[in-house]
Amino acid sequence: MTDRLNIAIVGAGIGGLSAALALSARGMNVTVFEAAESPREAGAGLSIPPNAVLLLKRTPLRDDIERITTRSPGLTLRSSRGEPISSGSPAVLSYQIHRAELLEMLLGAVKGPVRFGHRCIAVDEAPTGARLRFANGAVCDADVVIGADGIHSIVQREIGLTARPTSEGIVAYRGLVRAEQLSWAGELRGLNMWMGDGRSFICFPVSQGRLINIVAFVPSPLDMEETWFAPGDVATLAGEYRNWDAPVRDLIAGLDHTFRWGIYDRPPLPYWSKGCVTLLGDAAHPMVPHFGQGAGQAIEDGFALAVLLEHARRDEIPARLQAYQNLRLERTSGVQAASRLAGRFYRSAAGNPSEQGERMREWMSAAAWIFPYDVEEAAAALRGLARSQRQLLA
Ligand SMILES: Cc1cc2nc3c(=O)[nH]c(=O)nc-3n(C[C@H](O)[C@H](O)[C@H](O)COP(=O)(O)OP(=O)(O)OC[C@H]3O[C@@H](n4cnc5c(N)ncnc54)[C@H](O)[C@@H]3O)c2cc1C
């Protein structure tokens, strides 16, 4: 055991803050650097899968998670006209949450400093570890640098990687509706999706049912920015769903405003770790959002890193970051592929509800491996294996 490692995390999103929580809980000194001047989060809901909630519930945030999330057993599927599509698949418990509430909770729990107004512009080698440079002139040396800076990651570029986005020809409109505006909102439970005609519409309650989050995936030939802050047009959105089931039309009519996000797919990166620098979250494995696993996988990354870096000597860091990459790349590449397939299925117009139910069943069974997974256990097993191999070779 050596003195504490100094870890610098670039990006205070869900991935960066979860990693900070997990790493500091295992005794590392963590500083988070965030480009935004102050905490800001788009008004949007998020569904967190059980494989990630499991990890957050092992932290002191356990009670807060219970308090601010709405639990839902599985997904209720309907055709665009409202006919039920029965998948018959076992229900997977997921947790719905307001992004801003999750980030506020994580920020409150992180032990080390979170420095806002620090936009990272370069990562250089340092005598030990790496040196971060920021647009405001600040410089920071760290034993380990973690790029948790999202889809347009600078750290990813700095370790020699180039992401190759391909448009899915889809734009996601999203927004929040006040539940009090809808007479039927009190009956709404869990994740609800309508699908058909090359598009889909999803809604779920957040903030103890006070708000209903909507995401509408609509075909579009236009290139659109991937950002939480690009405004969309509510009237255009209403036009896209004009003949759909009444609750879909009610929800769109209840929107004051909407935002739109162009959906781009990217293949898995060939590597994530170089020397003492690594990536996590969307910077490492950006995925299309159709399976609701992007944030979940980002949370898993941080907890895996914490297990693999715990008690590491400085000269062991590159090997530990390689082990992290090896553990995570295979799983996240599989989740990326499952998310891509989910999108294709949701957009498919073919088939009557029972045929769609059958395809949903097949697809859900093929993706079932994603949920019952404990990344801390997997990382601990990998560390144990590496230790026994070293002992055998010694
Ligand atoms: C429409 C839509 C719906 C989604 N729904 C779900 C869902 O239901 N469930 C789910 O699990 N996932 C969902 N996702 C995916 C999820 O939002 C992302 O996977 C997740 O937010 C990734 O977290 P992150 O921390 O890696 O990146 P981000 O949340 O993007 O955070 C990156 C942070 O880094 C900061 N940053 C960027 N550049 C720099 C820099 N140079 N220097 C310093 N800081 C920097 C940014 O300001 C930001 O705070 C959805 C995505 C979309 C688009």
The ligand as a Gaussian input file, in Angstrom:
#p B3LYP/6-31G(d) Opt

LIG

0 1
 C      -32.499000      11.411000     -25.784000
 C      -31.654000      10.595000     -24.866000
 C      -32.240000       9.805000     -23.876000
 C      -31.438000       9.020000     -23.024000
 N      -32.043000       8.249000     -22.080000
 C      -31.285000       7.441000     -21.292000
 C      -31.893000       6.607000     -20.312000
 O      -33.112000       6.604000     -20.144000
 N      -31.081000       5.806000     -19.547000
 C      -29.707000       5.802000     -19.678000
 O      -29.018000       5.055000     -18.947000
 N      -29.097000       6.603000     -20.583000
 C      -29.857000       7.422000     -21.391000
 N      -29.252000       8.240000     -22.294000
 C      -27.786000       8.243000     -22.367000
 C      -27.177000       9.034000     -21.229000
 O      -27.734000      10.322000     -21.167000
 C      -25.644000       9.148000     -21.428000
 O      -25.114000       7.891000     -21.753000
 C      -24.981000       9.643000     -20.139000
 O      -25.451000      10.941000     -19.826000
 C      -23.457000       9.674000     -20.313000
 O      -22.877000      10.243000     -19.169000
 P      -21.393000      10.824000     -19.225000
 O      -21.096000      11.280000     -17.844000
 O      -20.506000       9.846000     -19.886000
 O      -21.483000      12.060000     -20.224000
 P      -22.244000      13.433000     -20.084000
 O      -23.506000      13.277000     -19.316000
 O      -22.327000      13.984000     -21.461000
 O      -21.259000      14.338000     -19.215000
 C      -20.057000      14.850000     -19.741000
 C      -19.650000      16.055000     -18.913000
 O      -18.367000      16.475000     -19.346000
 C      -18.366000      17.881000     -19.493000
 N      -17.337000      18.218000     -20.474000
 C      -17.359000      18.030000     -21.815000
 N      -16.224000      18.429000     -22.371000
 C      -15.433000      18.855000     -21.358000
 C      -14.095000      19.385000     -21.308000
 N      -13.358000      19.542000     -22.418000
 N      -13.579000      19.738000     -20.096000
 C      -14.320000      19.575000     -18.948000
 N      -15.588000      19.100000     -18.953000
 C      -16.129000      18.727000     -20.141000
 C      -19.773000      18.216000     -19.955000
 O      -20.095000      19.576000     -19.714000
 C      -20.596000      17.247000     -19.117000
 O      -20.923000      17.783000     -17.858000
 C      -30.030000       9.044000     -23.152000
 C      -29.425000       9.854000     -24.123000
 C      -30.232000      10.615000     -24.973000
 C      -29.566000      11.447000     -26.023000

